[in-house]
Amino acid sequence: MNLSHLIRPDIASMEPYTPILPFEVLSARLGRDPKDIIKLDANENPYGPSPKVLAALGNLPYPHIYPDPESVALRTALAKNTGVPIENLLAGSGADELIDLILRLFLQPGDTIIDCPPTFGMYAFDTAVNAGRVVKVPRRADFSVDVSVIEAALASPSPEARLERRLHAQTERKRRMWTPKSKAASGDKRRVGDVPKLIFLASPNNPDGSVISEADLRRLLALPLGVVLDEAYIEFHGSSHMPWVLEHENLIVLRTFSKRAGLAGMRIGYGAFPAALMPHLWKIKQPYNISVAASTAALAALEDAEYMARSVALLTAERDHLAEALSEISYLRPYPSRSNFILCRVVGRDARELKLALERDGILVRYFDKPGLTDCIRISAGKPEHTDALITALKKL
C-alpha cells in the first residue's frame, strides 16, 4: 500500500531545505579533483582541525561501545572553556540538532516563532517540521534587527493576525473535542498560537555578518518570549553572550565547533540553557546523540586552544583582506561583516551567471535570490591563495 496519503499535510506541502553539496558530488559534477576546487560557499574552516584532533581520532579506544548519553567529559571541558556551569550545558549533533530540540520543547501545532530574515534557514525549516508557524520581521536594509517592530507586534497584533488566530482557535476547539483534557490544559487559559513563543537571532548573522547590539539584545530579553541567540560565528567578532544565560531565564545561546575548530564534518555543537529547561531537554534528547568520534574530536580541539585561536586570527585577517579586494571589483558591493564571510550585492550583471562562471573556474561561492538578498553572492574567507585566485577570476570576468 502506498503510504503517501498518510503523510502529515504540512510536511507534504513544505519547502525542503537546500544544503550545500558535498565535496565528492561537486568534484564529480565539475570534473575536477577536490584539491583543485576552491570551496568558498559554506563558511567552512579551510585550515581544518588541529593535528591533535586527527591524532585522537586515529586512536579511538572504544568505537564499539555506545557513547556517554550525557557527554559528561565534553560538557565538563566546555564548562571550563565557557565559564558556564556544566548543569546549564547541552551538546548536540551540530547546533542544528539543538535548534530542533528547542522547537520540539516549546511548540505545539500552530504555535509561532519570530524569524528575522534574511537569516539562517534552519530556524524556519525546523519550525515547519515541528508544525509551527513563522512570523517574519524582515531586517532593515543594513541587515539590523528591527526591534521596534518586534515590540509593536507583541504589544498589538495586526487585525490580520487576530483573524488568523481566531480561525486557528476554532480548529483547535474542534480538535480538543476529541482530545482528553489534562489538568494542565484545562487550567491554561491561553490559546495555542496566540503569542509568539520564541525569537531566533544569529549574531553574527548569516548571510551578511552583522551583529546585534547589546542594547537591542537587552530590549528583546525584556519581552515575554524566549530569545535563542545563535553564535555560530562569534569567534570572528568578539566575546560570547553565553554567561548571560545565568542572568536571563529566557535566553538560550548556541555555539558550534564547525567554524573555529574546523569540525563541520563531525557535526558537534553545544548550547547554554536556563536551568529550568534542562530537565525537559534531557527527556527529549536522543540518548546517544553525540558520537564517540565527535566527542573525541571536540575534546581534543578544546585541548589545543592555541591552534583554534590561530585559525580564527588567520581567517579574520583574510576576511578583512577579502573585503578590501572585493571593494575594488566594479560590479560588486560588499557589506561589512563580523564573520568569516562577505556578502556582496552584484550590480549590473546576473548574479547567478556570475556564480556559475566562477564554478566553471573551480571556485565555489553561494548564490542567493530571495527577499532581502536579490542578486547576492556570499563568499567565505579562505586562505590567502584562495583570495588571490578568486580576485583574479573576478577581474577576468
MITOR-985073 format. One record per residue (C-alpha): residue in one letter; x, y, z. Coordinates in steps of 0.5 Angstrom, whole numbers, plus 2048, in hexadecimal, padded with zeros to 3 digits. Example, Ala and Ser with C-alpha at 12.3 -4.5 7.8 and 13.67 -1.06 7.14 Angstrom:
2
a8197F7810 s81B7FE80E 
END
This chain:
397
m800800800 n8038077FE l80380B805 s803812802 h7FC814804 l7FE81380B i80481880B r80281E80F p7FF82380A d80482980D i80A82480B a808822805 s80782A802 m80D82D806 e81382F802 p81982B803 y82082E806 t82582E800 p82C82C803 i83382E800 l8358287FC p83B8237FF f8428247FC e84281D7F9 v83B81F7F5 l83E8257F3 s8448227F1 a84181D7EC r83C8237E9 l8418277E8 g8468227E5 r84C8257EA d8508227EF p84E8247F6 k8558277F7 d85382B7F1 i84D82E7F4 i84D8357F8 k8478347FC l84483B7FF d83D8397FF a83C836806 n84083A80B e84483480D n84B835810 p85083380B y855832810 g85282C812 p852829819 s85882981E p85E82481D k85C822824 v855820822 l85781C81C a85C818821 a856817825 l851814820 g85781081E n85780D825 l85080C827 p85080782C y84880582D p845806826 h8417FF827 i83E80282E y83880782E p83A80E830 d838811836 p831814835 e83281A83A s83981B837 v83C81D83D a84381D83B l842822836 r83D82683A t84282783F a84782983B l84282E838 a84083183F k848832840 n848836839 t84283A839 g84183B841 v83A839840 p839833845 i83882C843 e83182C845 n82F831840 l83282E83A l830829835 a83482682F g830825828 s832822821 g83382981F a83082F821 d82A82C81C e828827821 l82782C827 i823830822 d81E82B821 l81E828828 i81D83082B l817830826 r814829828 l81582B82F f81083182E l80C831828 q80582E828 p80282D821 g80083481E d805838823 t80983D821 i810840821 i81384681E d818846819 c81C84C816 p81E84A80F p82384A80B t826846810 f82883E811 g82283A80E m822835813 y81E839818 a818839813 f81A832811 d81982F818 t81383381A a810830814 v812829815 n80F82A81C a80882C81A g80A83381C r80983A818 v80E83F817 v80C847818 k81184A813 v814851816 p819853810 r81F856812 r82185D80F a82585F809 d82B85F80D f829858810 s82885B817 v82285881B d81C85C81B v81B85B823 s815861823 v81185D81E i812856822 e81085A829 a80A85D825 a808856822 l808853829 a80485982C s7FF85A827 p7FE854822 s7FB85781B p7F4855819 e7F6850814 a7FA84C81A r7F484D81E l7EF84A819 e7F4844817 r7F584381F r7ED84281F l7ED83E81A h7F283981D a7EF839823 q7E8837820 t7EC83181D e7F0830824 r7E982F828 k7E682A823 r7ED826824 r7EC82782B m7E582482B w7E981D829 t7EF81E82E p7EE81C835 k7F0822839 s7F682283E k7F5826845 a7FB82B842 a7F782C83C s7F082E83F g7F4833844 d7F783683E k7F383C83B r7F883E835 r7F683B82E v7FB83882A g7FF83C825 d7FC843829 v80384682A p80A844827 k80E84082C l815841829 i819845825 f81F842822 l825847820 a82C84681D s83284A81F p83684B81B n83084A816 n831845811 p83184780B d83384E80C g83884E812 s834854816 v83485381E i82E855822 s83085B827 e83085982F a82A85F830 d82685B82B l82785582E r825857834 r81F85A832 l81D85382F l81E850835 a819854839 l814852834 p80F84C836 l813847832 g819842831 v81F84582E v82384082A l82A843828 d82E83F823 e835841824 a83883C81F y83D84281C i83E845823 e846844823 f84784881D h84384E820 g84484E828 s84284B82F s83C84682F h836848833 m836841836 p83784483D w83084883C v82C84183D l82E841844 e82B848845 h825848840 e820842841 n81D84383A l824843836 i82783D832 v82E83D82F l83083882A r837837827 t83B832823 f84282F821 s84183081A k844836819 r84983881E a84B83081F g84B82E817 l846828819 a84082A815 g840823812 m840820819 r83982381B i83A826822 g83782C825 y83582E82C g831833830 a830836837 f829836839 p82583983F a825833845 a81D833845 l81E83083E m82382B83F p81F825842 h81A82583C l81F826837 w82281F839 k81C81C839 i81B81D831 k82281D82F q82481682B p828812830 y82F81182C n82E818828 i836819828 s83A814825 v841812828 a845815823 a84181B823 s84281C82B t84981A82A a84B81F825 a848825829 l84B82382F a85282382B a850829828 l84F82D82F e85682A831 d85982E82B a85683582C e85C838829 y85B834823 m854837823 a85683E824 r85B83E81F s85683B81A v85184181C a85684681B l858844814 l851844812 t84F84A815 a85584E812 e85384A80B r84C84D80C d84F85480C h854853806 l84E850802 a849855804 e84E85B801 a8508577FB l8488567F9 s84785D7FA e84C85E7F4 i84785A7F0 s84385F7EC y83D85A7EC l83D8587F3 r83A85C7F9 p83D8587FF y839859806 p83D85A80D s83E853810 r840851817 s84084A815 n844845810 f84184780A i83F84D806 l83884E803 c8388527FC r8338557F8 v8348547F1 v83385A7ED g83285B7E5 r8328547E4 d82F84D7E5 a83184A7EC r82F8437EA e8338437E4 l8398467E8 k8398407ED l83883B7E7 a83E83F7E4 l84283E7EA e8408377EB r8438357E4 d84A8387E6 g8498337EC i8478397F1 l8418387F5 v83D83D7F8 r83683E7FB y8318417F7 f82A8447FA d8248467F6 k81E8477FC p81B84D7FF g821852802 l82684E7FE t82484F7F7 d82B84F7F2 c82F84D7F8 i8358487F9 r8398467FF i8408457FF s843841805 a84A843808 g84F83E806 k85783E805 p85B844802 e85C8407FC h85483F7FB t8538467FC d8588477F6 a8558427F1 l84E8457F3 i85084C7F1 t85484A7EB a84E8467E9 l84984C7EA k84D8517E7 k84E84D7E1 l84684C7E1 
END
